[in-house]
């Protein structure tokens, strides 16, 4: 069997995926873990990474003592800059060489396999990242829910809950989407109020498929909410184009869901991705100096 050499990690607000590769970059196995976003703390990140890596390692018979031979790269949600990366990297870990970046960095690398281009990631959260060889990375958005995350599942869910309360109180026209959402809370606004005290971004994002389904069925409220989400996604995409790239790939569950609509808005500047965030993490694991993630610019610059 080929010798395991690299482990690539894609850690998001809902789950973590690990892939182990040999020294030629060939995929050997993969595994899953829980959320791996800095929002949940460094200990939770590493717990999820180790669960995912253990599943991948078990599939190829790699003992934990052999993990020290793995060169790892982590692409994680919720990191803001180099200090956050150093915080994660300084935590005790089982790997050899370690590179840490945001999931947007690794997704941008993977989208065009280390060549010029950008990725717009719309999942539980959202972020846009452009990469130009020799110039590095440039980001837009990605400052977290609820203040940021335009075009994300969490923002869509939050909007759906807010509007459903207005419909329930007869402050807005009736909506089948609102009826179904309020039925989830037994028709009691107080239940929704208590729910939000402990709800995480992925809990809000769990309502996104419901919004899309009702939009497909013609519900006026759901259609308006999806159009607002598209407006937010287009805003981020045009911000990426302003960074000097001429092609963008969509990433994330919401991104793939709205890709046909974004194609109408962006035309041939929207391209199919050649790879994913784990492909980008593999590139970073193999050549961490070439693909060093920081510094990135402030989106306001």
C-alpha positions in Angstrom: 0.0 0.0 0.0 1.2 3.5 -0.8 2.6 5.4 2.2 0.3 8.0 3.8 1.9 11.4 3.7 -0.6 14.2 3.8 -3.9 14.9 5.5 -6.2 17.7 4.3 -9.0 19.0 6.5 -12.0 21.0 5.5 -13.7 22.3 8.7 -17.0 24.2 8.6 -19.8 25.3 10.8 -21.7 22.1 10.4 -19.1 19.3 9.9 -15.5 18.4 9.2 -14.1 16.3 6.5 -10.6 14.7 6.4 -8.8 13.1 3.5 -5.5 11.2 3.7 -3.2 11.1 0.6 0.0 9.3 -0.3 3.2 11.1 -1.1 2.1 11.3 -4.8 -1.0 13.1 -3.8 -3.3 10.2 -4.5 -6.4 9.9 -2.3 -6.3 6.9 0.1 -9.3 7.5 2.4 -11.6 10.0 4.0 -13.5 10.5 7.3 -16.1 12.8 8.9 -16.3 14.7 12.1 -18.4 17.4 13.8 -18.2 21.2 13.4 -14.7 22.7 13.1 -15.3 26.4 13.3 -13.5 28.8 15.6 -16.9 29.9 16.8 -17.0 26.7 18.9 -13.5 27.1 20.3 -10.1 25.5 19.6 -10.7 22.4 21.6 -13.9 21.6 19.6 -12.0 22.2 16.4 -9.3 19.7 17.3 -11.9 17.2 18.6 -13.7 17.2 15.3 -10.4 17.0 13.3 -9.2 14.0 15.3 -12.6 12.2 14.9 -12.5 12.8 11.1 -8.9 11.8 10.8 -9.4 8.7 12.9 -12.1 7.5 10.6 -9.9 8.1 7.6 -6.9 6.4 9.2 -8.9 3.4 10.4 -10.0 2.8 6.8 -6.4 2.3 5.7 -5.1 0.7 8.9 -3.0 3.7 10.0 -2.4 3.7 13.7 -2.5 6.9 15.6 1.3 6.6 16.3 1.7 7.0 12.5 -0.1 10.4 12.4 3.2 12.1 13.2 4.3 11.2 9.7 1.4 13.2 8.1 1.9 16.7 6.8 -1.4 18.5 7.5 -3.2 21.5 6.2 -6.4 22.7 7.8 -9.0 25.0 6.1 -11.3 26.1 8.9 -14.4 28.3 9.2 -14.4 31.2 11.6 -10.7 32.3 11.4 -10.1 36.0 10.9 -6.3 36.3 10.5 -2.9 35.0 11.3 -3.4 35.2 15.0 -6.4 32.9 14.8 -4.3 30.5 12.7 -1.5 30.5 15.2 -4.0 29.9 18.0 -5.2 26.7 16.3 -1.7 25.6 15.3 -0.3 26.1 18.9 -2.9 23.6 20.3 -1.4 20.1 20.9 -1.9 18.0 17.8 -0.9 14.6 16.4 0.5 15.7 13.1 4.0 16.5 11.7 4.2 19.8 9.8 1.0 21.8 10.0 -0.4 24.6 7.9 -3.6 26.5 9.0 -5.8 28.7 6.9 -9.5 29.5 6.5 -11.8 27.2 4.5 -12.1 30.1 2.0 -8.3 30.0 1.4 -8.3 26.3 0.7 -11.5 26.6 -1.4 -9.9 29.3 -3.6 -6.8 27.2 -4.1 -8.8 24.1 -4.9 -11.3 25.8 -7.3 -8.7 26.4 -10.0 -5.9 24.1 -8.6 -3.6 26.8 -7.5 -4.1 29.1 -10.5 -5.8 32.5 -10.7 -9.4 32.7 -9.8 -11.9 33.1 -7.0 -14.5 31.1 -5.1 -17.7 32.3 -3.5 -18.6 29.9 -0.7 -22.2 30.0 0.4 -23.1 27.4 3.0 -24.0 27.8 6.6 -22.0 31.0 6.4 -20.5 32.8 3.5 -17.2 34.2 2.2 -15.5 35.1 -1.0 -11.8 34.6 -1.7 -9.7 35.4 -4.7 -6.2 34.0 -5.4 -3.6 35.3 -7.8 -0.2 33.5 -8.0 2.5 35.9 -6.9 0.1 38.3 -5.3 -1.7 36.0 -2.8 -5.3 36.1 -1.4 -7.9 38.8 -1.3 -11.2 38.3 0.6 -14.7 39.7 0.8 -17.2 39.1 3.5 -16.8 36.2 5.9 -17.1 38.1 9.2 -19.6 35.7 10.7 -23.2 35.3 11.5 -25.3 37.4 12.1 -23.4 40.6 11.3 -22.0 39.3 8.0 -22.6 36.1 5.9 -24.6 37.6 3.1 -26.1 34.9 0.8 -25.7 32.2 3.4 -28.0 29.5 4.7 -27.9 31.0 8.2 -28.9 34.4 7.0 -31.7 32.9 4.8 -33.0 31.0 7.8 -32.9 34.1 10.0 -34.8 36.1 7.5 -37.4 33.3 7.1 -37.9 33.2 10.9 -38.2 37.0 11.2 -40.7 37.2 8.4 -42.7 34.2 9.6 -43.3 36.0 12.9 -44.6 39.1 11.1 -47.0 36.9 9.1 -48.1 35.1 12.3 -49.0 38.5 13.8 -50.8 39.5 10.6 -48.3 42.3 9.9 -47.6 40.8 6.5 -49.6 38.7 3.9 -50.3 35.1 4.5 -47.6 32.6 3.4 -47.4 28.8 3.3 -43.7 29.1 4.2 -44.5 31.1 7.3 -47.3 28.6 8.3 -44.9 25.7 8.1 -42.2 27.5 10.0 -44.5 28.5 12.8 -45.9 25.0 13.0 -42.4 23.8 13.8 -42.7 26.0 16.9 -46.3 24.8 17.6 -47.6 28.1 16.5 -46.1 29.8 19.5 -43.8 32.8 19.0 -42.6 32.3 22.6 -41.2 28.9 21.6 -39.2 30.5 18.8 -38.0 33.2 21.2 -36.6 30.5 23.6 -35.2 28.5 20.7 -33.0 31.4 19.5 -31.3 31.7 22.9 -29.2 28.6 22.2 -29.5 28.3 18.4 -26.3 28.1 16.4 -25.8 29.2 12.8 -26.4 25.7 11.5 -29.8 25.6 13.3 -30.8 28.7 11.3 -29.4 27.3 8.1 -31.5 24.1 8.6 -34.5 26.2 7.4 -32.9 27.1 4.1 -34.1 23.9 2.2 -37.7 24.7 3.3 -37.4 28.2 1.9 -36.1 26.9 -1.4 -38.9 24.3 -1.6 -41.6 26.9 -1.0 -40.0 29.2 -3.5 -40.1 26.5 -6.1 -43.8 26.1 -5.3 -44.5 29.8 -5.9 -44.8 31.1 -2.3 -44.4 34.8 -2.5 -42.5 35.2 0.8 -40.1 32.4 0.0 -39.5 33.8 -3.5 -38.7 37.2 -2.1 -36.3 35.7 0.4 -34.5 33.7 -2.2 -34.2 36.8 -4.4 -32.7 38.7 -1.5 -30.2 35.9 -1.0 -29.2 36.1 -4.7 -28.7 39.9 -4.3 -26.3 39.3 -1.4 -24.5 36.6 -3.3 -24.1 38.8 -6.4 -22.8 41.7 -4.2 -20.0 39.4 -2.9 -19.3 38.0 -6.4 -18.9 41.5 -7.9 -16.6 42.4 -5.0 -14.4 39.4 -6.0 -14.3 40.5 -9.6 -13.1 44.0 -8.4 -10.1 42.3 -6.9 -8.8 41.6 -10.4 -9.8 38.0 -11.1 -12.0 37.1 -14.1 -13.5 33.8 -13.0 -15.4 32.7 -10.0 -16.5 29.2 -8.9 -19.4 28.6 -6.5 -18.9 26.5 -3.4 -21.0 25.3 -0.5 -24.4 23.8 -0.4 -26.3 27.1 -1.0 -23.8 28.1 -3.6 -24.4 24.9 -5.6 -28.2 25.3 -5.1 -28.3 28.9 -6.6 -25.6 28.4 -9.3 -28.0 28.4 -12.2 -29.4 31.8 -11.0 -26.0 33.2 -10.5 -25.0 32.1 -14.0 -27.8 34.4 -15.3 -26.4 37.3 -13.3 -22.6 36.8 -13.9 -22.5 35.1 -17.3 -19.3 33.4 -18.5 -17.4 34.7 -15.5 -18.9 31.9 -13.5 -17.0 28.7 -14.0 -17.1 25.2 -12.9 -14.6 24.4 -10.1 -11.7 22.1 -11.0 -11.4 21.0 -7.4 -12.7 21.6 -3.9 -11.4 22.9 -0.6 -9.7 19.6 0.2 -7.8 19.8 -3.1 -6.7 23.2 -2.0 -5.7 22.0 1.5 -3.6 19.3 -0.2 -1.8 21.9 -2.3 -1.1 23.8 1.0 0.1 20.7 2.8 2.5 19.9 0.0 3.8 23.5 -0.6 2.9 25.6 2.5 5.4 28.3 1.7 4.1 28.9 -1.8 0.5 29.0 -0.6 0.9 30.8 2.7 -2.6 32.2 3.5 -1.7 35.4 5.3 -1.7 38.4 5.2 -5.0 38.9 3.4 -6.4 42.3 2.8 -9.2 43.9 4.7 -12.4 43.7 2.5 -12.9 47.4 3.0 -9.6 48.3 1.3 
